[in-house]
Amino acid sequence: DALLDAAEAEFADSGLESGSLRKIMRVAGTDPGAVHYHFGNRQALAEAVLTRIMVPLNQRRRQLLEQSEANPADASGPSLGQLVGALTRPDIEMAHALHDRSPGRARLIAAIYLRPADFVEATVAAHFASVADAFGPHLQTALPETPFPIIAWRVRWCVFGTLGALLAHESAPFERDADELVAELTRVLSAALAA
């Protein structure tokens, strides 16, 4: 945990591919071989940090989807707004929690969505597959005139591209209350998906 905490802070400051392993081990108070002993290499450590972020994000997404399924907007199922809110709220909530713990750590979430390295993209894809499977049919129902490959493209670049850009900014995600920000994102991104 000490290594993961130190790695999270260092990767937020310096990037997943250029964070200093020596600094991580120094901050964690471990001996120089600790990263290699526990994780094997830098990439495996970065994957562990990403996993620690992605697992609760996706658990929260599934929880919010289940709530939307239990209380759908109408008989056809969750509305597009409910779906977009369930996709975006976990990132905003986590960004606020990470920011409260240590400013700048929200950039780690941004790194997941913005120009990720191949290993980052593979890690995210592995964690996101079940979420995509759960949301896909509902998105198709909410956007019946739009072919699913277009929906998937729009979700990737409109929803998660916007989240990445927002969370990469030093202060933008924290200038507004989380609920207010999610409401704004839901309005704008729902319109983008339905355009």
C-alpha positions in Angstrom: 0.0 0.0 0.0 2.8 2.4 0.8 4.4 1.8 -2.6 1.0 2.2 -4.4 0.3 5.4 -2.5 3.8 6.8 -3.4 3.4 5.6 -7.0 0.0 7.2 -7.3 1.4 10.6 -6.2 4.6 10.3 -8.3 2.7 9.2 -11.5 0.2 12.0 -11.0 3.0 14.5 -10.9 5.4 13.0 -13.5 3.3 10.7 -15.7 2.8 7.0 -15.8 5.8 6.4 -18.0 8.3 8.8 -16.5 7.7 8.8 -12.7 10.9 8.1 -10.7 11.0 4.6 -9.2 13.7 5.8 -6.8 11.5 8.6 -5.6 8.6 6.2 -5.2 10.7 3.8 -3.1 12.1 6.7 -1.0 8.7 8.2 -0.3 7.3 4.8 0.5 10.2 4.2 2.9 11.2 0.9 1.2 14.5 -0.5 0.1 15.6 0.0 -3.6 14.5 -3.4 -4.8 10.9 -3.2 -3.4 9.2 -2.2 -6.7 10.9 -5.1 -8.5 10.2 -7.5 -5.6 6.5 -6.7 -5.3 5.6 -5.7 -8.9 8.4 -6.8 -11.2 8.8 -3.6 -13.1 7.5 0.0 -13.6 4.8 -1.1 -16.0 3.4 -3.6 -13.5 3.5 -1.0 -10.8 1.6 1.5 -13.0 -0.9 -1.2 -13.9 -1.5 -1.9 -10.2 -2.1 1.9 -9.6 -4.5 2.0 -12.5 -6.3 -1.1 -11.3 -6.7 0.5 -7.9 -8.4 3.3 -9.6 -10.4 1.4 -12.2 -11.9 -1.2 -10.0 -13.9 1.2 -7.7 -14.8 3.4 -10.7 -16.3 0.5 -12.6 -18.0 -0.9 -9.4 -19.6 2.5 -8.9 -20.7 2.6 -12.6 -22.4 -0.8 -12.3 -24.0 0.3 -9.0 -25.4 3.4 -10.7 -26.6 1.4 -13.7 -28.4 -1.0 -11.4 -30.1 1.9 -9.7 -31.1 3.3 -13.1 -32.5 -0.1 -14.1 -34.5 -0.3 -10.8 -35.9 3.2 -11.4 -35.9 3.7 -15.2 -37.1 7.0 -16.7 -39.8 5.1 -18.6 -40.9 1.6 -19.5 -38.2 1.2 -22.1 -35.4 1.4 -19.5 -32.9 3.9 -18.2 -32.9 7.2 -20.1 -29.8 8.5 -21.9 -29.3 11.0 -19.2 -29.3 8.3 -16.5 -26.8 6.3 -18.5 -24.5 9.3 -19.1 -24.7 10.2 -15.4 -23.8 6.6 -14.4 -20.8 6.7 -16.7 -19.5 10.1 -15.6 -20.4 10.4 -11.9 -17.8 7.9 -10.7 -15.0 9.8 -12.3 -16.1 13.1 -10.8 -16.6 11.6 -7.4 -13.2 9.9 -7.4 -11.5 13.0 -8.8 -12.9 15.0 -5.9 -11.8 12.3 -3.4 -8.3 12.1 -4.9 -8.0 15.9 -5.0 -9.0 16.1 -1.3 -6.3 13.6 -0.5 -3.6 15.2 -2.6 -4.1 17.8 -5.3 -3.1 16.7 -8.8 -4.0 13.0 -8.4 -7.1 13.4 -10.5 -4.7 13.7 -13.4 -4.3 9.9 -13.1 -7.9 9.4 -14.1 -7.3 11.8 -17.1 -4.2 9.7 -18.0 -6.6 6.7 -18.5 -8.6 8.5 -21.1 -6.1 10.8 -22.9 -3.5 9.4 -25.2 -2.8 6.4 -23.1 0.2 4.2 -23.6 -0.5 0.7 -25.0 -0.2 -0.9 -21.6 -2.6 1.7 -20.1 -5.1 1.1 -22.9 -4.9 -2.6 -22.5 -5.4 -2.4 -18.7 -8.3 0.0 -19.1 -9.9 -2.2 -21.8 -9.7 -5.3 -19.6 -11.3 -3.5 -16.7 -13.9 -1.8 -18.8 -15.2 -4.8 -20.8 -17.9 -5.8 -18.4 -19.0 -2.2 -18.0 -19.3 -1.9 -21.8 -21.3 -5.1 -21.9 -23.7 -3.9 -19.2 -24.2 -0.4 -20.7 -24.2 -1.3 -24.4 -27.8 -2.7 -24.7 -29.2 0.2 -22.7 -27.3 2.8 -24.9 -28.6 1.1 -28.0 -32.2 1.2 -26.6 -31.8 4.9 -25.7 -30.4 5.7 -29.2 -32.3 3.3 -31.5 -31.5 5.3 -34.7 -27.8 5.2 -34.1 -25.7 2.2 -35.1 -23.9 0.7 -32.1 -20.4 1.2 -33.5 -21.2 5.0 -33.7 -22.5 4.9 -30.1 -19.4 3.2 -28.9 -17.2 5.7 -30.7 -19.2 8.7 -29.3 -19.0 7.3 -25.8 -15.2 6.8 -26.1 -14.4 10.2 -27.5 -17.3 12.4 -26.4 -17.9 11.1 -22.9 -14.5 9.8 -21.8 -12.5 12.3 -24.0 -14.4 15.1 -22.3 -13.8 13.6 -18.8 -10.1 13.1 -19.6 -9.7 16.7 -20.8 -11.6 18.1 -17.7 -9.7 16.0 -15.2 -6.3 16.8 -16.8 -6.9 20.5 -15.9 -5.6 21.6 -12.6 -8.7 23.3 -11.3 -11.6 22.9 -13.7 -13.1 19.8 -12.1 -13.1 21.4 -8.7 -14.5 24.8 -9.5 -18.0 23.4 -9.2 -19.8 21.0 -6.8 -19.6 17.4 -8.0 -23.4 17.1 -8.3 -23.6 20.3 -10.3 -20.7 19.3 -12.6 -22.3 15.8 -13.2 -25.6 17.5 -14.1 -23.9 19.8 -16.6 -21.9 16.9 -18.1 -25.0 14.8 -18.4 -26.9 17.6 -20.3 -24.0 18.3 -22.6 -22.8 14.8 -23.3 -26.3 13.4 -23.7 -26.9 15.9 -26.4 -23.6 15.0 -28.0 -24.4 11.3 -28.0 -27.9 11.9 -29.5 -26.8 14.4 -32.1 
